Amino acid sequence: MLRSKLKILIAHKEVAEGRKITYETLAAEAQLAKNTVNRLAENKTDRIDFATLDKLCRYFDCALGDLLEYVPEPKAARVTKRK
C-alpha cells in the first residue's frame, strides 16, 4: 500500500518558512484542486496523476520518495489467488 507523506512535508515547510500552510494554501500555491490535496493528505485517494506529483515535488523541492512511501500490508490482509 502507498501512503502519502504530504502532512509531514507541510509541517516541515511551515517550520522552514515560519507560516501556516493549509490545504487550501497549498492547493492555490501549487495550482492544484483543494479536493486533490485533501484526499492525498488524508490517504483517501486511489490514484494520482504524474502532473500532480510533479507540481508537489516542485512546490516542496523534493523527490518523489519524499511524497509517498510503500507500506507492506499485513500478511492476514493479503489475498492469495490459487489456480
Order of alpha helices (4+ residues) and beta strands (2+ residues): beta-alpha-alpha-alpha-alpha-alpha-beta
